[in-house]
C-alpha cells in the first residue's frame, strides 16, 4: 500500500462526571490503539489520528497527525456535563480544516472515520444537537461515524449520531468490559478497512463486532 494515502480517524470520548470511574479505561484504551497501529507497518503509514473529549464543552486533546508521530495521547480527566452539540461542532471545524490540509500532501485521502463513545444522553438542547449534526453531515468532508453507547444512553440517541454503525454495550457485561469493547471495535475496523481497500479506492468492509457490543441496527453494518 502506498504511503501516499491517508486515513484520518477521530476518537471522540465522553468524559462527563458519570465516566469518572472509567477514565483510566479510556486512557488505557487510547494507548492500546496507538500501540496496535505502531505494530502494523501499513497502519502506521496510513493512519492519521486525533483525540477529542467532550463534557459540557469539547476539547481537542491531540490534533490530527500521522500516527507514526504520536507515541502517546494526553491523559483524559473527567468534567461535568454532556454536550453532544459541542462535540459535533468541534468535529465539523476540525474536518473542515484537517482534510484540505491532508489533500495537499497526499494523493488519496479517505473519508474521515469518527469513533464516538458516550455513556449518557445529551444535556444540551436537542435542536442545537440536530443543527450541529446536520452541519457536519452536509460538510464536503463529512465523516463516517461509528457510535457506541452504554449506561443511560438510548438506542435512539446513538443511532442519531451514527452515520455508519451504532452499537450499545450489552447489559450483561461490566462497564470496563464495555469500554474495552469500544477500543476492540476501533482496532477491528481499521484492520478490516485496510484489508478491503482496492486499487480503485473503494472500501467495502465488515469489521468483526466484539462480543460486548450489540448493533442497534444490523442492516447499517455494511
C-alpha positions in Angstrom: 0.0 0.0 0.0 1.3 3.4 -0.9 2.4 5.8 1.8 0.7 8.5 -0.3 -2.7 7.5 1.2 -4.2 8.9 4.4 -7.0 7.5 6.6 -8.0 10.2 9.1 -9.6 9.0 12.3 -11.0 10.9 15.2 -11.6 9.2 18.6 -14.3 11.1 20.5 -14.7 10.3 24.2 -17.3 11.3 26.7 -15.5 12.4 29.8 -18.6 13.5 31.8 -18.8 13.0 35.5 -20.6 9.7 35.1 -17.4 8.4 33.3 -15.1 9.3 36.2 -14.6 5.8 37.3 -13.8 4.7 33.8 -11.4 7.4 32.7 -8.5 5.1 33.3 -10.0 2.6 30.9 -10.3 5.3 28.3 -6.7 6.4 28.8 -5.6 2.7 28.6 -7.7 2.1 25.5 -6.3 5.2 23.7 -2.8 4.0 24.3 -3.6 0.5 23.2 -4.9 1.9 19.9 -1.7 3.7 19.3 0.3 0.6 20.2 -1.7 -1.5 17.8 -1.2 1.0 15.0 2.5 1.1 15.6 2.8 -2.7 15.4 1.4 -2.7 11.9 3.6 -1.1 9.2 0.6 -0.4 6.9 -1.5 1.2 9.6 1.3 3.4 10.9 2.0 4.7 7.4 -1.7 5.3 6.6 -3.5 6.4 9.7 -3.8 10.0 10.9 -5.3 10.2 14.3 -6.8 12.9 16.6 -8.3 12.7 20.0 -11.4 14.7 21.2 -13.0 14.8 24.6 -16.4 16.2 25.5 -18.4 17.0 28.6 -20.1 20.5 28.9 -17.6 21.6 26.2 -15.5 19.8 23.6 -11.7 19.9 23.6 -9.2 18.8 21.0 -6.8 16.8 23.2 -4.5 15.8 20.3 -4.6 17.3 16.8 -4.8 15.2 13.7 -1.3 14.0 12.8 0.4 10.9 11.4 0.2 8.0 13.8 3.9 7.5 13.4 4.5 10.8 15.1 2.2 10.0 18.1 3.7 7.9 20.8 1.1 8.7 23.5 -2.1 10.7 23.9 -2.7 13.3 26.7 -4.3 11.9 29.8 -8.0 12.5 29.9 -9.8 13.7 33.0 -13.5 13.8 33.8 -15.6 17.0 33.7 -19.2 18.0 34.2 -21.9 17.9 31.6 -22.7 16.0 28.4 -22.9 18.1 25.3 -23.2 16.2 22.0 -23.6 19.5 20.2 -20.2 20.8 21.4 -18.5 17.6 20.2 -20.2 17.7 16.8 -19.4 21.4 16.3 -15.8 20.8 17.1 -15.7 17.8 14.7 -17.1 19.9 11.9 -14.5 22.6 12.5 -11.7 20.0 12.6 -12.6 18.1 9.4 -13.1 21.4 7.5 -9.5 22.3 8.4 -7.7 19.0 8.5 -8.9 17.2 5.4 -8.0 20.0 2.9 -4.6 20.1 4.6 -4.1 16.4 4.1 -5.2 16.6 0.5 -2.3 19.0 -0.2 0.3 16.3 0.7 -1.4 13.0 0.0 -2.6 11.6 -3.3 -5.6 9.8 -1.8 -7.4 10.9 1.4 -10.2 8.7 2.6 -13.4 9.9 4.2 -12.7 10.6 7.9 -13.7 7.9 10.4 -15.1 9.0 13.7 -15.4 6.7 16.7 -17.8 8.3 19.2 -18.3 6.9 22.7 -20.8 8.1 25.3 -22.5 6.8 28.4 -25.3 9.2 28.6 -28.0 11.3 26.9 -27.1 14.8 25.7 -27.8 17.6 28.2 -27.8 20.3 25.6 -30.8 21.5 23.6 -31.9 18.8 21.1 -32.4 21.4 18.4 -28.8 22.6 18.8 -27.6 19.0 18.6 -29.6 18.4 15.4 -28.3 21.6 13.9 -24.7 20.7 14.6 -25.3 17.2 13.3 -26.8 18.5 10.1 -24.0 20.9 9.5 -21.4 18.1 10.0 -23.3 15.7 7.6 -23.6 18.4 5.0 -19.9 19.2 5.1 -17.9 18.3 1.9 -15.7 16.2 4.2 -18.5 14.6 6.2 -17.1 11.7 8.2 -18.4 8.2 8.6 -19.4 8.0 12.3 -19.3 4.8 14.3 -21.1 5.5 17.6 -21.0 3.3 20.8 -23.1 3.9 23.8 -23.6 2.4 27.3 -25.3 3.1 30.5 -28.1 5.6 30.3 -27.9 6.4 26.6 -30.8 5.4 24.5 -30.6 3.4 21.2 -32.3 6.4 19.5 -29.5 8.8 20.6 -26.7 6.5 19.4 -28.4 5.8 16.1 -28.9 9.6 15.7 -25.2 10.2 16.0 -24.1 7.3 13.8 -23.8 7.6 10.0 -22.2 4.2 9.6 -22.9 2.0 12.6 -24.4 2.2 16.0 -23.8 -0.1 19.0 -24.8 -0.4 22.6 -22.7 -2.1 25.3 -24.5 -5.3 26.4 -26.2 -5.0 29.7 -24.6 -8.2 31.0 -21.0 -7.0 30.7 -19.2 -4.7 33.1 -18.6 -1.1 32.2 -14.9 -1.8 31.9 -15.5 -4.6 29.5 -17.8 -2.3 27.5 -15.1 0.3 27.2 -12.6 -2.3 26.1 -15.1 -3.4 23.5 -15.2 0.1 22.1 -11.4 0.0 21.5 -11.6 -3.5 20.2 -14.1 -2.3 17.6 -11.7 0.5 16.6 -8.9 -1.9 16.0 -11.1 -4.4 14.1 -12.5 -1.6 11.9 -9.1 -0.2 11.0 -7.7 -3.6 10.1 -10.8 -4.5 8.1 -10.7 -1.2 6.3 -7.1 -1.6 5.2 -7.7 -5.2 4.1 -10.6 -4.1 1.9 -9.2 -1.1 0.1 -8.9 -2.0 -3.5 -7.0 -0.4 -6.4 -9.9 1.9 -7.3 -10.1 3.3 -3.8 -13.4 1.8 -2.7 -13.6 0.4 0.8 -16.4 -2.0 1.4 -15.7 -3.6 4.7 -17.3 -5.5 7.5 -15.4 -5.5 10.8 -15.9 -8.2 13.4 -18.1 -6.9 16.2 -16.7 -7.5 19.7 -18.9 -9.8 21.9 -19.6 -7.0 24.4 -21.4 -4.8 21.8 -24.9 -5.2 20.3 -25.6 -3.4 17.0 -28.5 -1.0 17.2 -29.3 -1.6 13.5 -27.8 -4.8 12.0 -28.5 -3.5 8.4 -26.3 -0.5 9.0 -23.1 -2.5 9.5 -22.2 -2.7 5.8 
